[in-house]
Structures are given as C-alpha cells and as structure tokens.
Amino acid sequence: MRTFRKEMTRVQKHPGALRRSLALVLGLSALGPVMSDNLAQAATVHMRKMIVDRKISGTVTDENGETMPGVTVLVKGTNTGTTTDISGAFQLNIPEGQAVNPTLVFSFIGYEQQEIAIGAQNQLTVSLKSSVSVLEQVVVVGYSSKKVKYLSSSVAVIDNKKLRDVTSNELPNLLQGKAPGVVVSSGSGDPTSPARILIRGAGTISAGTSPLVVVDGNIGGTYNPADIENVTVLKDVAATGLYGSRAANGVIIVTTKLGQAGKTKFTFNNTIGFGKATTGNFKLMNSQQLYDYQSTFRTLDPSLTAVNTNWWDEGFRTGMVNNHNLSASGGNDKTTFYISGNYYKEQGTLVENDKTGYNFRTNLQSQLTKKLQAKVLINGTFTKDNYANSNTLYDAYNNMPWDPAYDADGAPIDGRSYAGWQGRDRENFLHSIQYNYSKAKSLNINTDINLDYSLTDKLTLSSYNRVFFGNGESASYNDKRTKQGGANGGELYNGSTYTNRLLTSNRIRYDEEFGLHSLSLLGVAEAERTYNSSASSSGKGLPPGRDVMSVATAVLSNPTGEYDQVAFRKYLATADYNFDNRYFLTGSFVNEFSSLFGKNNATANFYQLGASWILSNEAFLKGNKALTFAKIRASNGTVGNADGISNFASLGLYSISQSASYGGLPGAAPAQKGNPDLTWEKIRSSNIGFDLSFFNRIDLVVDAYVKEASELLYRKPLAATTGYSYVWVNAGSVRNKGLEFSLTSTNIKRKDFTWETNLNLALNRNKVISLSDGATVFNSGASQPIALGHDMDEWNMPVWAGVNPDNGDPQWEKLSKDAEGNITKTLTNKYSEVQTADSRQFTGKSAAPKFTGGLSNTLSYKGFTLSAFFNFVYGNYVYNGSRFYFDNDGLYESYNAMVLADGWNRWEKPGDIATHPKPIVGGNKDSNQTSTRYLEDGSYIRLRNVRFGYSIPENITQKIGFNGISVFVSGDNLWTGTKFSGPDPEVSLSQVNLSSGVSTIRYPISKKFLFGINLSF
C-alpha cells in the first residue's frame, strides 16, 4: 500500500511513467515489455479521470440527528471546500493532486471540529458534537451581542438545558441557585404566587428591588420558559447601566428561540407528575397529644379524644402537574420560523387552588433584502388562577383535632351550627369552599417588530418596536351560606384591569476595524409610554349561588376606578474599543426622562465605564497548557432606580371620597404632599473581577463589588397637623458590598462518560450609611427599622432571656440608662417594660443571608444522564410569627398546638431548665409577644432537583420515524436540611428588603415527582 501511494504521487508529477507504474502496482512487471501501447494509454486516461474527477458526497447532522446546513467542509491543508446545503447535504469535487486519501475537515460555530480520513469512501454521514464553552458563548449585553470572553462586565449565562431541570412555569423558580449574587425566594407553594429575585442585595427604602426584565432586545415583554434559548443576568454597572433608570436592581435578559434553515423540525415535550406539601420539622398535635398537653393547665372531658381530625390532611392534597409543549421550526436560507404552543397546569397542594396557563409564540426572521433583516415576534399568554382561600390555610394550622370535619352522612359540617365545636373561630373550611371562590383570568399579547438595515458593511440602522396589550378580570365570592358571606347576606367583588404599552427603540451602530484595532459606536433613542386603567365594584345581599353583580341588593362599598399613564424617554451613546483581542475599553452615557419625577428633576444623567485585559492572549501566556484563559475586568459608573413608586409620586394629591362628604356630596381632602424636586435614586457601583480557565476544563469566575445607593426614594409619613398623610422624598444612602464565585469543572471527559460540576457562591453585606434631616433611624419601633450604621434587614426587638427556672415565668432583657449614660441590664417578666425604645435591641441578626449559592453535578454515560442540584442559604434569621398562634403557652387554648421541636421542653416544676414557660390558661405574661424568642436560624440546604434521563439510540428512533426520543424521571425539593421549626425556612421577598424575614401561616412548598418524554421528528 505504501508503494502504491508513492507511485500515485509520482504519476501525478510524471504521467509518462504511468506504464511502468501500472506494471509495478499490478505485479505485472514481467509482462511490461509485451504490454500493448493501447492498453497503457487506456489505463492512463482512466487513472487520470479517477484522480481528477473524484467526487465525495454526504450528510452532516448534529448530536440529535438533525441535519445541519452551513457546515464548512474542507480538504485538510488546502483551500478546496464547500458548505452543506439546506438539507445538510454536501458534494465536493476533489481536484488532481488532492484526491489520494484526503482528509476532510468539518467545522461549524459551536460544534467540535471533526477530521475524517475518507480512504476509499465516496459517501459519508458525519455527526458533529456541540462544543460551545461558557467563554465562547455569544450573549446579549445591553444593546449588543458579544462572546463572554470579550466582556468587561459581570454577567451570568444560563442556557435552557440548565433551566429546565426544575418544573415550573415561572422563570424565578428556574433561576434559583443557578447564578452567584442572584437570590431567589419562593415564599409560598402557591402556584399563583411567583417567586421574587434580588441581585446583589437591596439598596432602597421604599422603591422596588426587582430586576429589570428584557425580552428579545426590548425592555419588558412576555415569554414562556419553554421558549427560552438562554438567560443572561447583568449584575455590574458596565452592563446594566445602558438601561438607565430601571437598571439599579440588575437586568435579566431573556432570549427566545429562533428557527434554523433546513427541513422543518418538530419537538414535543411532555411532563406529568404530582406534588405533596412539605412539612419539614413541623408537626401539629393529634387529638391525644393535645389532650395530654392541655390537661397540664386546665380540666378537660376525656371524651374529646373520641374525635381525631387531621385538619392539615383535610386542607392539603396531592396536586397534579401537567406541562406540554409542541414546537415547530425551520425555514430556508432567507426566512426562518419558530412556532410553539404550551399548556401548563399545576394544582396547588392546598385544596381548590390551581394555575392554568396557555402560551403561544411565533418568531419569524427574514432577510428581506441583501441589506434589510426583519424579525416579527408574537407571544400570547392566557392564564387562569384559582387563589388559595386564606381561611383554608389558617384553619389547617389552627383548627382543633377534637372537631369533626364531616357529619354522619359525609357532608362537611358548618362549625357555626355544631353544638360541640371546640375551636375558637367555629370555622370548617371544607364547608365554605363548597360555595366560595376567588379567581382571576388574564390575556396578554406582546408583539415585536424589529428591523436591521445595513447602510454599509460598517453602518447599521435598527428600529425595535413593541406593542403590549393586557386585560385582566378578577372575582371573589362569599356565599351567604358561609361564615365569610353570612354577615352581608352574600358578597361579590369584581375587578378589571387594562394595560397598553408602546415602545420604540431606534439605534445606529458603526463598526470599524483597522489593523489590530476594533471600534464599535452605538447611539440609541428610546421612548416608552404605558397606559393603565382599572375598575372595581362590590355588592351584598346576593341569593345563594347567584354570583352576578346584577342580583346584589346593595352596594358593599363605592365603585372605584383609575386611569393613568407613565412615560420614559432615553438617549444613549456608547463606545466599545478592542485592541488585538487583548485590551478592551467600553464607555457609555445615558440621559433619561421619566414622568414619575418632579418637574424640576424630570431628567437625569448616568455614565458607565468598563475595561478588561485578556492576559492569555499575551505572548508570555500564549500556549500555556495549564492556564488556558485569563482575564481581568473592572467597571465603574452610575445607574438609577425609578421602580416601585406611585405614578404620581411627585404631585400633590387630594382624595375624593364619601368619608370627606359635605351635604351628602363627595368631598376632597389632602392626601399626598407634592415634591417638585423628587428625582431618581442614584446608584454608584464599582466591580473588579477575573475569569480563569485551567486545562480547558476548569472555569473560575470571581467578582468583588461595592454598590452605594443615594437619594433613596422614601415615602415619608407626615404629622396630621400638616394636613397631609405623607410625601415622597429623596433621603439617605445605603451601601452593599460583596464577593461572588463561580466554578465549573469538567471532572471527567471521555468518549462515553462525562462528569461536570458547577459551584456558585455569593456573599453580600448591607449597611445604612446616611439618613436625611439628621435622623438616626427611619420606621422607629418596627422590627426591622432603617437605622444608621446597621444592616437594613437587621432585627430590632426585645431580647428573650429564657424561662425563670424557679417559677416558669418568661424573661426578657431590660436595659436601663442612668444620668451618666451607663446602661444596666436586668431580667424582667413584664413585657411592658421591654417595649420601650431603650430596651428594644439591635440583635446583630439579619433577615439577609451571609451567603447563598448552588451546587450541581451532571453525569452522562452513553445515552444516560444523571444530575443533582442543591441550593443553599446561610446566616439569615427568620421570625417564625406563626408560633404566636400554636406555641403560646396556653393563650389560645382553642387552637391546636405544635409538637415541640427536638431539644425543646416545657417548664413543669421548680429547678427545670426549660425552653418554654409554664402554660397557663390565657397565656403566661405575654410570653408570645414579639421578641427574639421566635427568631430562628433560617439557614438551609435543599436538594432542589434530581433528574435521571435516557436518550434512545438514533438507529432505533429513526426506524420508527423519530429523530430523537428521550425519557426522564425527576424529583423537586426532595430534601431540606435546616434547624428551622416551621414547615419551611424559605421566606418571601418583600418589595423593599431582601425578605420580610417573617414566616407566618405559611403555604409550604411542594415536593414533586415527575415523568417526562421528549420527542423530535
């Protein structure tokens, strides 16, 4: 064979030697002298034709068996090549001099390059594997797209595969624990109550803390998680600042899927499962346990234990989850499409509570002319919510096991008419939910028309435009046959809302490359206007089962309504410079107007600066096998906050109502004092970070930041003598500083087996550094006041000192100050003595965690995949306010009680060292009032998801007409490690602080078990 190749090379250079070569190759050297010239000439022509005209053809697919158009196919070491067509096919003519045993190189952006020595083959089928690393990913930042490795700002990128491990129809739930510095809190297991997101700590008093959401390049927008391609979280000012006054709390950019040229591809993803309410360390007493406990402080009839109703089990159920998504995508080299429909229904684990969602999306992209590209993106969402009845949740916790739920015929008992009812509220929610309801439905339609026109190869004009329409209706009905509706003979509340938002963002971009230099200039003019209207009415005196307002006999309260509009306008200029892919500089300036603010400060200016240096592109690190990538980043700048305040916060307002009536006519009274100087909160932020990659297998990202918010928006209460209730002002400043780490490691990468680990960790510290008017505290007397020098979320309350071992009385710390200012600490059993400002203490404990994070491991073996994801929170303290009701030392003897947690005990006799005071009918000296007694460590680690999947081999699926089939089983919230005594330590985010830090009568999260099948064809 080696001789054959050598001779073929010689033939190409010296065709005249063909006869001798043929004789040698065929082993016919002995016949050489007698071979006819005609035979030799014929063989020469044939061989030349074989060499010159050799044709190679084939098809290229991806890992899922989908054909890939646009793949580059090259003969190695030459310029000879082609690309695959719309069906993934290629045909290559290999010229003379390259046709002998060539090697073909297949390459496509985002996929591993593959080399194939074709030998004698003329027909090939090639499969390319995805290879996009985090550093090579192209992400949307501000109004442009860049590879992650070229960014000068702090961002986190989460692709759709990492989002879809947890089953939810809300993006915040999917982001939990996935990115450092992004704290997500699901304060409720109610599917109609979405989680909240906080990025890099709270820095406001009365304004909003939610990040800005940008969908497909435009501020705001609607989407369904099933249609998300990836999510980019912008955290530092170099990235967020381009969005001006609404970027103070970070930016979440959602990019939805687009079609690709090629044959139409269909996917069907189906998930079904069920959920059960988690109870953690929490347990309520059964009938005998409650009898034994209450017998220690009052006389009871033993017959009470004949009834043992588990009200928790009556209130909670097994909730079903259904998530079905069908999509189609494809197109040609000029126009592509992506169309999807989604149906999602989740039953809450609390009875009569569920959420149903229908979503439709169409994304069209077309190269209309050589210079003009257009995108039309349409998303429609219809949602139906059945809200949890507050009485159901309350009664599930507090109703007594001695009260029966059903009568002898199996019908729910009305507690009001049952003679032996023991519970304080005489309420059986099972009776009420037969008739009462609270529900809502909404329809939202979002349409984008985005145009990009290339004036030249360097200058592009763009116009991104959006129209949003939203309609909502709500209804709440209390039948006259129930306790809730009985007083008014039946009640009905109706409400309606309408929102219309118009946005246009017009942009001009100039890109220039000269030698080793690259420069991009961007100018943006953007305007947005939102129109809102609402109306509500309520009536009473409705016949049973007649939930229509027209049958009401009287007005319950006067009808209300409102109409308002809000406008924003922004001008942006930014420059982005790059030298030799080593040094990067970016700078921007934003001028923005908002109708929310006073006429004297309706506009504000912000700036952003960023720089980065890729050390690994320097000569001294190039080719380094250990440190394969290294970058240092830094940024500084300002952004603003206009979120969360009322639409007329700067204006003087009157309230017109019946309460101010005169002579039977409605009257007007002052309500809000005007402030024409009201302006943005201003946030100055600095960030320094580095990105490192070792051996192309370990990626480390570290960021340190300082974020200082000044001119904080504050709704300041006013004394009644002023004639006003409050005024919006700019007051005070708050500083957040922290560290963030993200580590991704490919531990094992072999042909059939891979193991990847991702760990992220974030630490944040918050401090109030100034308050206006010389104040040292805002909201004095609150459990979490805003106090100079303290964490915004630090608890301030009387300090619990335990139980007096002599008599079982509760004790608190009492602080006394003498004339010289010396403080003396004593113990007291009188709660009234510790309610004073002098005795309320800053505890050094905060509702804000010391650090948060997530840990995931993914293992793949051939077609099998196993992943596990943990999220964790450490160092926060939760006020377990629900213990006020069922851990109160005898105050509410007509409520059920909780089983004491491990390590807790009640005082029984002198000398006992106990955690709980002596129980007494009517309570023991206000022992359940607000103090650090109910302040508990809220740290936890949660096994958020475990998922096991299998992809059926292609050779099997293709035989039955599918490109791919995969199945999986999954579990969410399978285990939680915590010391917290309630059902769950996770608390809801408030509008202002990181979290309210309070766990009251809690709707617990669900432990879910799911099965899914994904089909592509």
Secondary structure, 3 states (H helix, E strand, C coil): CHHHHHHHHHHHHCHHHHHHHHHHHCCCHHHHHHCCHHHHHHHHHHHHHHHHCEEEEEEEECCCCCECCCCEEEECCCCCEEECCCCCEEEEEECCCCCCCCEEEEECCCECCEEEECCCCCEEEEECCECCCCCCCEEEECCEEEEHHHCCCCEEEEEHHHHCCCCCCCHHHHHCCCCCCEEEECCCCCCCCCCEEEECCCCCCCCCCCCEEEECCEEECCCCHHHEEEEEEECCHHHHHHHHHHCCCCEEEEEECCCCCEEEEEEEEEEEEEEEECCCCCCECCHHHHHHHHCCCCCCCHHHHHCCCCHHHHHECCEEEEEEEEEEEEECCCEEEEEEEEEEEEECCECCCEEEEEEEEEEEEEECCCCEEEEEEEEEEEEEEECCCHHHHHHHHHCCCCCCCECCCCCECCCCCCCCCCCCCCCCHHHHCCCCEEEEEEEEEEEEEEEEEECCCCEEEEEEEEEEEEEEEEEEEECCCCHHHHCCCCEEEEEEEEEEEEEEEEEEEEEEEECCEEEEEEEEEEEEEEEEEEEEEEEECCCCCCCCHHHCCEEEEEEEEEEEEEEEEEEEEEEEEEECCCEEEEEEEEEEEECCCCHHHCEEEEEEEEEEEEHHHCCCCCCCCCEEEEEEEEEEEEEEECCCCCCCCCCCEEEEEEEEEECCEEEEEEEEECCCCCCCEEEEEEEEEEEEEECCCEEEEEEEEEEEEECCEEEEECCHHHCCCEEEEECCEEEEEEEEEEEEEEEEECCCEEEEEEEEEEEEEEEEEECHHHCCEECCCCCCCEECCCCCCEEEECCEEEECCCCCCEEEEEEEECCCCCEEEEEECCHHHHCCCCCCEEEEEECCCCEEEEEEEEEEECCEEEEEEEEEEECCEEECCCHHHHCCCCCCCCCCCECCCCCCCECCCCCCCCCECCCCCCCCCCCCCCCHHHEEECCEEEEEEEEEEEECCHHHHHHHCCCEEEEEEEEEEEEEEECCCCCCCCCCCCCCCCCCCECCCCCCCEEEEEEEEEEEC
